[in-house]
């Protein structure tokens, strides 16, 4: 399914269950992986320090298990947490990271439950309030569904510990239970709200990016169509004029030569009258393909000048280079062997006449002198019998310059 449509459909349905369709869910996890990994690194290091600091609470509430608390908190939980941070920094598994956060929360809660059950202190049940701290800390980091599973398991462990202490109806047992349940409800509600908002914002950003990409593509297509001849696919007259102006300015600055080739299909009106306009269009496309296949140097442009005429701009091209290229074009069109009339075996092929002009622009001049010189050469090629190249002599260019400047 198209990403834009998938995003639109998902926004319409909403994400109450905090799960996107599979392709979108994978992209969501992938796009947020770097940010989630950074959060995991900071939170993992912070939890190792914070959980080790809870030895102080153990000292006041279950002093008889202080040595075991130091071992479990500093020598078991801390190293495991740091090892997990290293592992996920090295191996990027976005989905597993979320369950690792829940696993770290369960490990921290499990240690607190073990210490509480192992202690004979009268405050052993009160020591279970640490589970509320674990729940709040973990839900600030993790995603909703792993956190929900974690909370259910922690609640079950808490219930078992209170039952083992035989203090279900005791004030401390009831207080820790109510504190844990209220902490879970508020923490999970906040976690759900934040993740839901995060997913909505992600969808809206994705939709905006998709719409922006579509708008850019549409603008590019519109700009291309405005500068492209729809029949032949070559540049149109507008593109030719803009390109020639740019190359002309560059050539003036660099004092380099450029050339223009004006190309006319010989007797094209007669071809259209004999074969029809559809055949005429096919003929134009064949000539366009021959031109595009012959003029391929970077910095050159092939355009449809109008009607049956084409034009080529050659940058950094001398008069001799342009003349050689023009002759290649004449040969390439002739080799297409498109019959100009009657049977293909007897009719002459379609041919072109080409006028060539090349010069190094003077400051204060316009490209009109170059185009006019090429046009004059084209008419000379027709007058000499067509199917040939005529290159404007240097004195002809000088006359064209003087005429344009006058």
C-alpha positions as CSV (number, residue, x, y, z in Angstrom):
1,X,0.0,0.0,0.0
2,X,1.2,3.5,-0.7
3,X,2.7,5.1,2.4
4,X,0.6,8.3,2.0
5,X,-2.6,6.3,1.9
6,X,-1.5,4.1,4.8
7,X,-0.8,7.1,7.0
8,X,-4.1,8.7,6.1
9,X,-6.0,5.5,6.8
10,X,-4.2,5.1,10.1
11,X,-4.9,8.7,11.1
12,X,-8.6,8.2,10.3
13,X,-8.8,5.0,12.3
14,X,-6.7,6.4,15.2
15,X,-4.2,4.4,17.2
16,X,-6.1,3.6,20.4
17,X,-4.2,0.3,20.7
18,X,-0.8,2.0,20.2
19,X,0.0,-0.3,17.2
20,X,0.4,0.7,13.6
21,X,0.0,-1.6,10.6
22,X,3.1,-3.7,10.2
23,X,5.0,-1.6,7.6
24,X,4.3,1.6,9.4
25,X,5.1,0.1,12.8
26,X,8.5,-1.0,11.5
27,X,9.2,2.4,10.1
28,X,8.1,4.1,13.4
29,X,10.5,1.9,15.4
30,X,13.3,2.4,12.8
31,X,12.9,6.2,12.7
32,X,12.8,6.5,16.5
33,X,15.6,4.0,17.1
34,X,18.4,6.6,17.6
35,X,16.4,8.7,20.0
36,X,15.2,5.7,21.9
37,X,18.7,4.3,22.1
38,X,20.0,7.6,23.6
39,X,17.2,7.5,26.1
40,X,18.0,3.9,27.1
41,X,21.7,4.8,27.5
42,X,21.0,7.7,29.8
43,X,18.2,6.0,31.7
44,X,20.2,2.7,32.0
45,X,23.2,4.5,33.5
46,X,21.0,6.5,35.8
47,X,19.1,3.5,37.0
48,X,22.3,1.6,37.9
49,X,23.4,4.6,40.1
50,X,19.9,5.3,41.4
51,X,19.2,1.6,42.3
52,X,22.6,1.3,44.0
53,X,21.7,4.3,46.1
54,X,18.6,2.5,47.5
55,X,21.0,0.7,49.8
56,X,20.4,3.6,52.1
57,X,16.7,2.7,52.3
58,X,17.7,-0.9,52.9
59,X,20.0,0.2,55.8
60,X,17.1,1.9,57.6
61,X,14.3,-0.6,56.7
62,X,15.9,-4.0,56.5
63,X,19.3,-3.7,58.2
64,X,19.5,-7.5,58.6
65,X,19.8,-7.9,54.8
66,X,22.2,-5.0,54.1
67,X,25.0,-7.2,52.9
68,X,22.7,-9.1,50.5
69,X,21.2,-5.8,49.3
70,X,24.7,-4.5,48.5
71,X,25.5,-7.6,46.5
72,X,22.2,-7.7,44.6
73,X,22.0,-3.9,43.9
74,X,25.6,-3.1,43.2
75,X,27.1,-6.4,42.0
76,X,24.1,-7.9,40.2
77,X,21.7,-5.3,39.0
78,X,24.3,-2.6,38.1
79,X,26.5,-4.8,35.9
80,X,23.5,-6.4,34.2
81,X,22.1,-3.0,33.5
82,X,25.4,-1.7,32.1
83,X,25.8,-4.8,30.1
84,X,22.4,-4.3,28.6
85,X,23.2,-0.7,27.6
86,X,26.4,-1.9,25.9
87,X,24.6,-4.7,24.1
88,X,21.9,-2.5,22.6
89,X,24.4,0.2,21.7
90,X,26.3,-2.4,19.7
91,X,23.3,-4.3,18.3
92,X,20.4,-2.0,17.3
93,X,17.2,-4.0,17.9
94,X,14.4,-1.3,18.4
95,X,11.6,-3.7,19.3
96,X,13.7,-5.7,21.8
97,X,14.9,-2.4,23.5
98,X,11.3,-1.8,24.7
99,X,11.1,-5.2,26.3
100,X,14.6,-4.8,27.8
101,X,13.3,-1.8,29.7
102,X,10.5,-3.9,31.1
103,X,13.0,-6.6,31.9
104,X,15.2,-4.2,33.8
105,X,12.1,-3.0,35.8
106,X,11.2,-6.6,36.7
107,X,14.7,-7.3,37.8
108,X,14.8,-4.2,40.0
109,X,11.4,-5.2,41.5
110,X,12.3,-8.8,41.9
111,X,15.4,-7.8,43.9
112,X,13.3,-5.6,46.2
113,X,10.8,-8.5,46.7
114,X,13.5,-11.0,47.5
115,X,15.1,-8.6,50.1
116,X,11.7,-8.0,51.7
117,X,10.9,-11.7,51.9
118,X,14.4,-12.5,53.3
119,X,14.2,-9.9,56.1
120,X,12.8,-10.3,59.5
121,X,12.5,-6.6,60.1
122,X,9.1,-5.2,61.1
123,X,9.5,-2.8,58.2
124,X,10.0,-5.5,55.6
125,X,6.5,-5.0,54.2
126,X,7.0,-1.2,54.2
127,X,10.2,-1.9,52.2
128,X,7.9,-2.9,49.3
129,X,7.2,0.8,48.6
130,X,10.3,0.7,46.5
131,X,8.2,-1.2,43.9
132,X,6.2,2.0,43.3
133,X,9.4,3.9,42.6
134,X,10.5,1.2,40.2
135,X,7.2,1.4,38.4
136,X,7.3,5.2,38.0
137,X,10.9,5.2,36.9
138,X,10.4,2.5,34.2
139,X,7.1,3.9,32.8
140,X,8.9,7.2,32.2
141,X,11.1,5.4,29.8
142,X,9.3,2.4,28.3
143,X,6.5,1.9,25.8
144,X,3.0,1.2,27.1
145,X,2.5,-2.5,26.3
146,X,5.8,-3.7,27.8
147,X,5.1,-1.5,30.8
148,X,1.7,-2.9,31.2
149,X,3.1,-6.5,31.3
150,X,5.8,-5.4,33.7
151,X,3.2,-3.8,36.0
152,X,1.0,-6.9,36.1
153,X,4.0,-9.1,37.0
154,X,5.2,-6.6,39.7
155,X,1.7,-6.5,41.1
156,X,1.6,-10.3,41.3
157,X,5.0,-10.3,43.0
158,X,3.9,-7.7,45.5
159,X,0.7,-9.6,46.3
160,X,2.8,-12.8,46.9
161,X,5.2,-10.9,49.2
162,X,2.4,-9.3,51.3
163,X,0.7,-12.7,51.5
164,X,3.9,-14.3,52.7
165,X,4.3,-11.7,55.4
166,X,0.6,-12.3,56.4
167,X,-0.2,-8.7,56.4
168,X,-3.0,-8.3,53.9
169,X,-5.2,-6.6,56.4
170,X,-2.4,-5.0,58.3
171,X,-2.0,-1.2,57.9
172,X,1.4,-1.4,56.2
173,X,0.4,-4.2,53.8
174,X,-2.7,-2.4,52.8
175,X,-0.9,0.9,52.5
176,X,1.9,-0.5,50.2
177,X,-0.8,-2.2,48.1
178,X,-2.8,0.9,47.6
179,X,0.3,3.0,46.9
180,X,1.5,0.5,44.3
181,X,-1.8,0.2,42.6
182,X,-2.4,4.0,42.4
183,X,1.2,4.5,41.2
184,X,0.6,2.0,38.5
185,X,-2.7,3.5,37.4
186,X,-1.3,7.1,37.1
187,X,2.0,6.0,35.7
188,X,0.4,3.8,33.0
189,X,-2.2,6.5,32.2
190,X,0.6,9.0,31.7
191,X,2.7,6.5,29.7
192,X,-0.3,5.7,27.4
193,X,-1.1,9.4,26.9
194,X,2.5,10.3,26.0
195,X,2.9,7.4,23.6
196,X,-0.4,8.0,21.9
197,X,0.5,11.6,21.4
198,X,4.0,10.6,20.2
199,X,2.4,8.3,17.6
200,X,-0.1,10.9,16.5
201,X,2.7,13.5,16.0
202,X,4.7,11.0,14.1
203,X,1.8,10.2,11.7
204,X,1.2,13.9,11.2
205,X,4.9,14.6,10.5
206,X,4.9,11.7,8.1
207,X,1.8,12.9,6.4
208,X,3.3,16.4,6.0
209,X,6.5,15.0,4.7
210,X,4.6,12.8,2.2
211,X,2.4,15.7,1.1
212,X,5.5,17.9,0.7
213,X,7.2,15.2,-1.4
214,X,4.2,14.9,-3.6
215,X,4.0,18.7,-4.0
216,X,7.7,18.9,-4.8
217,X,7.3,16.1,-7.4
218,X,4.2,17.8,-8.9
219,X,6.0,21.1,-9.1
220,X,9.0,19.4,-10.7
221,X,6.8,17.6,-13.2
222,X,5.0,20.9,-14.0
223,X,8.3,22.7,-14.5
224,X,9.5,19.9,-16.7
225,X,6.4,19.9,-18.8
226,X,6.7,23.7,-19.2
227,X,10.2,23.2,-20.6
228,X,9.7,20.0,-22.6
229,X,8.1,19.4,-26.0
230,X,5.3,17.0,-25.4
231,X,5.6,15.2,-28.7
232,X,9.3,14.5,-29.0
233,X,10.4,14.8,-25.3
234,X,13.1,17.2,-26.3
235,X,13.5,20.7,-24.7
236,X,11.0,23.2,-26.1
237,X,11.7,26.7,-27.5
238,X,11.4,28.3,-24.1
239,X,14.0,26.0,-22.6
240,X,16.3,26.5,-25.6
241,X,16.1,30.3,-25.2
242,X,16.9,30.1,-21.4
243,X,19.7,27.6,-21.9
244,X,21.3,29.6,-24.7
245,X,21.2,32.8,-22.6
246,X,23.0,31.0,-19.8
247,X,25.6,29.4,-22.0
248,X,26.1,32.7,-23.8
249,X,26.8,34.5,-20.5
250,X,29.2,31.8,-19.4
251,X,31.0,31.9,-22.7
252,X,31.3,35.7,-22.5
253,X,32.9,35.4,-19.0
254,X,35.2,32.5,-20.0
255,X,36.0,33.9,-23.5
256,X,35.1,30.4,-24.9
257,X,33.4,29.5,-28.1
258,X,29.9,28.1,-28.5
259,X,27.9,27.0,-31.5
260,X,24.3,26.7,-32.6
261,X,22.9,24.2,-35.1
262,X,19.5,24.8,-36.7
263,X,18.1,21.7,-38.3
264,X,15.1,21.4,-40.7
265,X,13.5,18.2,-42.0
266,X,13.6,18.4,-45.8
267,X,10.2,18.6,-47.6
268,X,8.3,17.9,-44.4
269,X,5.1,19.5,-45.6
270,X,5.1,17.1,-48.6
271,X,5.7,14.2,-46.2
272,X,2.8,15.2,-44.1
273,X,0.5,15.6,-47.1
274,X,1.4,12.2,-48.4
275,X,1.5,10.1,-45.2
276,X,-0.8,12.0,-42.8
277,X,-0.2,13.9,-39.6
278,X,0.2,10.8,-37.5
279,X,3.0,9.6,-39.7
280,X,4.4,13.1,-39.6
281,X,4.5,13.0,-35.8
282,X,6.3,9.6,-35.9
283,X,8.8,11.1,-38.3
284,X,9.4,14.0,-35.9
285,X,10.0,11.6,-33.1
286,X,12.4,9.5,-35.1
287,X,14.5,12.6,-36.0
288,X,14.4,13.7,-32.4
289,X,15.7,10.3,-31.3
290,X,18.5,10.5,-33.9
291,X,19.4,13.9,-32.6
292,X,19.4,12.9,-28.9
293,X,21.4,9.8,-29.7
294,X,24.0,11.8,-31.6
295,X,24.4,14.9,-29.5
296,X,25.3,13.6,-26.1
297,X,28.1,15.7,-24.7
298,X,27.5,17.2,-21.3
299,X,26.8,20.9,-21.6
300,X,24.9,20.5,-24.9
301,X,21.2,20.8,-25.5
302,X,18.9,19.4,-28.2
303,X,15.6,21.2,-28.6
304,X,12.6,21.3,-30.9
305,X,12.7,24.8,-32.4
306,X,9.2,24.7,-33.8
307,X,7.3,22.7,-36.4
308,X,9.8,20.5,-38.3
309,X,12.8,22.5,-37.1
310,X,15.2,21.5,-34.3
311,X,18.1,23.3,-32.7
312,X,21.3,22.3,-30.8
313,X,23.4,24.4,-28.5
314,X,27.0,23.3,-28.2
315,X,29.0,24.8,-25.4
316,X,32.8,25.0,-25.6
317,X,32.6,24.1,-29.3
318,X,34.6,25.5,-32.1
319,X,33.3,26.0,-35.7
320,X,35.1,22.8,-36.8
321,X,33.7,20.8,-33.9
322,X,30.2,22.0,-34.6
323,X,30.5,21.2,-38.3
324,X,31.6,17.6,-37.5
325,X,28.7,17.1,-35.1
326,X,26.2,18.5,-37.7
327,X,27.5,16.0,-40.3
328,X,27.0,13.2,-37.8
329,X,23.4,14.3,-37.3
330,X,22.8,14.3,-41.1
331,X,24.2,10.8,-41.3
332,X,22.2,9.6,-38.3
333,X,18.9,10.8,-39.7
334,X,19.7,9.4,-43.1
335,X,20.4,6.0,-41.5
336,X,17.0,5.9,-39.9
337,X,15.8,5.1,-43.5
338,X,12.3,6.5,-43.0
339,X,10.9,6.5,-46.6
340,X,9.9,9.9,-47.8
341,X,7.2,8.5,-50.1
342,X,5.9,5.5,-51.9
343,X,7.6,2.2,-51.1
344,X,10.5,2.0,-48.7
345,X,12.7,0.2,-51.3
346,X,12.3,2.9,-53.9
347,X,11.6,6.2,-52.0
348,X,14.4,8.4,-50.8
349,X,14.9,8.5,-47.0
350,X,13.9,11.5,-44.9
351,X,16.8,13.9,-44.6
352,X,17.7,17.1,-42.9
353,X,19.5,20.3,-43.7
354,X,21.6,22.0,-41.1
355,X,22.9,25.5,-40.6
356,X,25.9,25.9,-38.3
357,X,27.3,29.0,-36.6
358,X,30.0,29.3,-34.0
359,X,31.7,32.2,-32.3
360,X,33.2,33.6,-29.1
361,X,30.7,36.2,-27.7
362,X,31.7,39.8,-27.3
363,X,30.6,41.8,-24.2
364,X,27.5,43.8,-24.9
365,X,26.3,41.3,-27.6
366,X,23.3,39.0,-27.4
367,X,22.8,35.5,-28.7
368,X,20.6,36.8,-31.5
369,X,23.6,37.2,-33.8
370,X,24.6,33.6,-33.4
371,X,21.0,32.3,-34.1
372,X,20.6,34.6,-37.0
373,X,23.9,33.4,-38.5
374,X,22.8,29.8,-38.1
375,X,19.5,30.5,-39.7
376,X,21.2,32.1,-42.7
377,X,23.4,29.1,-43.1
378,X,20.3,26.8,-42.9
379,X,18.6,28.6,-45.8
380,X,21.8,28.3,-47.7
381,X,21.8,24.5,-47.1
382,X,18.3,24.3,-48.5
383,X,19.2,26.5,-51.5
384,X,22.1,24.2,-52.3
385,X,19.8,21.1,-52.6
386,X,19.2,20.1,-48.9
387,X,20.5,17.0,-47.1
388,X,23.7,18.8,-46.2
389,X,25.5,21.0,-43.7
390,X,26.4,24.6,-44.3
391,X,28.6,26.4,-41.8
392,X,28.6,30.2,-41.7
393,X,31.9,31.7,-42.7
394,X,33.6,34.0,-40.2
395,X,32.9,37.0,-42.4
396,X,29.2,36.0,-42.4
397,X,29.2,36.1,-38.6
398,X,30.8,39.5,-38.6
399,X,28.0,40.8,-40.9
400,X,25.4,39.2,-38.6
401,X,27.0,40.9,-35.6
402,X,27.0,44.3,-37.4
403,X,23.4,43.8,-38.5
404,X,22.1,42.9,-35.0
405,X,24.0,45.7,-33.4
406,X,22.7,48.2,-35.9
